[in-house]
Amino acid sequence: MKLLTCCSLALTLAAPFVRAEDPAAAAPAAEPAKVQKATDDDLRIQGIFNSALPGTERKSSLRLIVHPHLGDLTKRDEIRTALGLRYGLTARWEATAETDAYFTHGLKNGTFGEESGFASIHLGTKYRLGDPFHLGIDTSVGLDWSRPLGTPPPDVTDGLKHLSPYFTMSRALPSHPGWRVFWGLGYDDVTQTDVVGRLEKNDLRADSLGFSGGVLWERGPTTYTLETIYQTTQLTSSSDRYVVGIRPGVVWTLPPKYTFHAKGKWLLGVGLRLTHGPDGNDVGLNAKLRVNFDFKRLLGRKKDPASGQ
């Protein structure tokens, strides 16, 4: 194998110097490696870009999702890692199942692995309506459900059950290639459970209605995001609270050379968080890593590398 590799490399380097009439010179050049781009599902990295976008998983595609919460290393005694599967039921309909595993990382209180378990479960589905009115606007509807599991430490859960239907739209800008605007509407039905949790700053703690919108700019493997939000309890509960915020960020699909050619699609997201709500102003910087694997290929049931993921 080493000999074949050396010969292939030598032929590649010599190709520009071979005369045109040489049959070897007529062989087509190897195509450049396909640039991996973030899909609509890839971009939804909580804390970096929270809005759902219309795109869905390809039919019969099965993705294994691994998402460690790296910020927990400095904020919590435990680190959470989301583990899940996303499946394309049809060309327009997908389903997701995830759970948050956790363990003590030992960098703050406690020793490594002192506590471990599963903190929550999340089930979701999304159906792509497409562009029914032929206005160049892609649309989808979806539903997310989540709740705590067992008795995890308060640091790794909010202790609440969420049922969240949503409607999302996006439109590409023909005059500006790579640019897309998006907006959406969602409702969060919140129920308290027996599990004790810790709420994030400016968490509304009640049923709320949310609006989001912004712009995306895709340049090769990098997507720049600008997301704005407005969330209020005024129309859905007895309280009168609201949160407004803006979140600029970037999601980069890492080239194979930066992941030591490991399998899967590796995405690094960095986002600035600026919100104002009932707890005052909240400013912070989030950085998260997410890895998506083609589960069928991991099981050796798929040989076609066309997806590039």
DADA-V841922 format. One record per residue. N is the residue number from 1. PSI is psi in whole degrees, -180 to 180 (999 if undefined). NEAR is the number of other C-alpha atoms within 10 Angstrom. D_FIRST is the distance of its C-alpha to the first C-alpha in whole Angstrom. Layout:
N|PSI|NEAR|D_FIRST ; N|PSI|NEAR|D_FIRST
This chain:
1|-40|6|0 ; 2|-39|7|4 ; 3|-44|8|5 ; 4|-39|9|5 ; 5|-44|9|6 ; 6|-40|11|9 ; 7|-43|11|10 ; 8|-42|12|11 ; 9|-41|11|12 ; 10|-42|11|14 ; 11|-37|12|15 ; 12|-44|12|17 ; 13|-29|9|19 ; 14|-14|11|20 ; 15|-43|14|21 ; 16|-17|10|25 ; 17|1|8|25 ; 18|137|13|25 ; 19|152|11|28 ; 20|-33|10|29 ; 21|-10|8|30 ; 22|128|9|26 ; 23|-32|9|25 ; 24|-29|12|22 ; 25|-20|15|24 ; 26|-10|12|25 ; 27|137|9|22 ; 28|144|7|23 ; 29|150|9|22 ; 30|137|7|20 ; 31|144|6|22 ; 32|153|6|23 ; 33|137|7|22 ; 34|132|9|25 ; 35|125|12|27 ; 36|129|19|28 ; 37|152|22|32 ; 38|131|21|34 ; 39|175|13|36 ; 40|-38|14|40 ; 41|-37|15|39 ; 42|-39|20|36 ; 43|-23|25|39 ; 44|79|17|42 ; 45|107|22|41 ; 46|131|12|44 ; 47|-22|18|46 ; 48|-52|26|44 ; 49|107|24|45 ; 50|-20|15|47 ; 51|141|26|48 ; 52|143|25|46 ; 53|162|26|45 ; 54|-29|26|45 ; 55|147|24|42 ; 56|167|24|41 ; 57|147|24|37 ; 58|151|16|36 ; 59|132|14|37 ; 60|5|14|35 ; 61|135|17|33 ; 62|117|22|33 ; 63|134|23|32 ; 64|126|20|32 ; 65|128|24|34 ; 66|121|19|33 ; 67|87|19|36 ; 68|138|19|37 ; 69|87|21|40 ; 70|-27|15|39 ; 71|-21|14|43 ; 72|-22|16|44 ; 73|-26|16|43 ; 74|-18|11|46 ; 75|-25|11|48 ; 76|164|17|48 ; 77|-24|22|48 ; 78|154|29|45 ; 79|134|23|42 ; 80|144|27|42 ; 81|116|21|39 ; 82|132|20|39 ; 83|129|17|37 ; 84|176|19|37 ; 85|140|19|36 ; 86|129|25|37 ; 87|135|21|37 ; 88|101|20|38 ; 89|-43|18|41 ; 90|-173|16|42 ; 91|-14|14|41 ; 92|-7|18|44 ; 93|130|21|44 ; 94|161|24|42 ; 95|145|21|42 ; 96|141|20|41 ; 97|125|19|42 ; 98|157|19|41 ; 99|149|21|42 ; 100|110|24|43 ; 101|155|20|41 ; 102|155|24|43 ; 103|154|20|43 ; 104|126|21|44 ; 105|-16|21|42 ; 106|0|15|44 ; 107|-14|13|45 ; 108|-117|14|48 ; 109|148|11|50 ; 110|169|13|49 ; 111|163|14|46 ; 112|126|15|42 ; 113|9|13|42 ; 114|-40|11|46 ; 115|144|15|47 ; 116|160|17|44 ; 117|-158|17|45 ; 118|130|19|45 ; 119|-33|26|47 ; 120|168|24|47 ; 121|143|19|46 ; 122|128|19|46 ; 123|139|18|46 ; 124|157|18|46 ; 125|151|20|46 ; 126|137|25|46 ; 127|128|21|47 ; 128|116|22|47 ; 129|-22|16|50 ; 130|-139|16|48 ; 131|73|15|51 ; 132|-26|10|54 ; 133|7|8|56 ; 134|47|8|54 ; 135|7|8|55 ; 136|18|14|51 ; 137|120|16|51 ; 138|134|21|48 ; 139|153|22|50 ; 140|156|23|49 ; 141|150|21|51 ; 142|171|21|50 ; 143|129|17|51 ; 144|140|18|49 ; 145|134|17|51 ; 146|155|19|50 ; 147|159|22|52 ; 148|159|25|52 ; 149|136|16|50 ; 150|-140|11|52 ; 151|69|16|53 ; 152|164|21|51 ; 153|146|19|52 ; 154|-26|15|54 ; 155|-24|20|51 ; 156|8|25|49 ; 157|156|22|51 ; 158|-4|21|54 ; 159|13|25|56 ; 160|151|22|56 ; 161|134|20|55 ; 162|136|19|55 ; 163|114|18|55 ; 164|95|19|54 ; 165|153|18|54 ; 166|161|20|53 ; 167|130|20|53 ; 168|149|24|51 ; 169|153|23|51 ; 170|155|23|49 ; 171|124|18|49 ; 172|149|18|47 ; 173|103|12|49 ; 174|-34|10|48 ; 175|-7|7|49 ; 176|84|9|47 ; 177|136|11|43 ; 178|-10|14|42 ; 179|144|17|45 ; 180|138|17|46 ; 181|153|18|49 ; 182|157|23|50 ; 183|158|21|53 ; 184|168|22|53 ; 185|135|20|56 ; 186|159|20|56 ; 187|136|21|58 ; 188|108|21|57 ; 189|116|16|59 ; 190|132|18|59 ; 191|130|14|60 ; 192|141|15|61 ; 193|-180|13|60 ; 194|-8|10|60 ; 195|131|18|57 ; 196|128|18|58 ; 197|178|19|56 ; 198|125|13|56 ; 199|143|16|56 ; 200|161|12|55 ; 201|135|14|57 ; 202|19|18|59 ; 203|129|15|58 ; 204|-18|21|61 ; 205|17|16|61 ; 206|169|20|63 ; 207|139|21|62 ; 208|159|23|61 ; 209|133|21|60 ; 210|143|18|58 ; 211|141|19|57 ; 212|157|21|54 ; 213|163|19|53 ; 214|-157|19|51 ; 215|148|18|48 ; 216|142|20|45 ; 217|114|18|43 ; 218|125|18|39 ; 219|98|13|37 ; 220|-128|13|33 ; 221|1|15|32 ; 222|134|19|35 ; 223|122|21|38 ; 224|135|18|42 ; 225|147|21|44 ; 226|111|20|48 ; 227|132|22|50 ; 228|148|20|54 ; 229|152|20|55 ; 230|123|18|59 ; 231|134|22|59 ; 232|149|22|63 ; 233|0|21|65 ; 234|-37|14|68 ; 235|-5|11|68 ; 236|-9|15|66 ; 237|178|13|68 ; 238|-16|10|71 ; 239|165|15|70 ; 240|78|14|69 ; 241|158|18|66 ; 242|160|19|63 ; 243|132|20|60 ; 244|147|18|59 ; 245|165|18|56 ; 246|139|18|53 ; 247|93|22|50 ; 248|143|19|48 ; 249|179|22|44 ; 250|137|21|40 ; 251|122|27|37 ; 252|124|22|34 ; 253|111|22|31 ; 254|132|17|28 ; 255|153|15|25 ; 256|-31|14|22 ; 257|-24|8|21 ; 258|-7|9|25 ; 259|18|12|24 ; 260|34|8|20 ; 261|29|9|19 ; 262|155|10|21 ; 263|160|15|21 ; 264|172|21|25 ; 265|118|22|27 ; 266|126|24|29 ; 267|130|23|32 ; 268|123|18|34 ; 269|137|24|38 ; 270|130|20|41 ; 271|147|22|44 ; 272|131|19|48 ; 273|121|19|50 ; 274|108|16|54 ; 275|156|21|57 ; 276|131|17|60 ; 277|-157|19|62 ; 278|-22|13|64 ; 279|9|13|63 ; 280|-156|10|63 ; 281|144|14|60 ; 282|117|13|57 ; 283|131|11|54 ; 284|170|10|51 ; 285|128|14|47 ; 286|142|16|44 ; 287|127|18|41 ; 288|149|19|38 ; 289|138|17|35 ; 290|139|21|34 ; 291|127|20|31 ; 292|129|21|30 ; 293|144|18|28 ; 294|103|22|27 ; 295|-37|19|28 ; 296|-36|15|27 ; 297|-35|17|24 ; 298|-33|13|24 ; 299|-2|8|25 ; 300|20|8|23 ; 301|0|9|25 ; 302|130|11|24 ; 303|-14|8|21 ; 304|114|8|23 ; 305|21|9|22 ; 306|-29|7|25 ; 307|-25|10|27 ; 308|14|13|25 ; 309|999|17|26
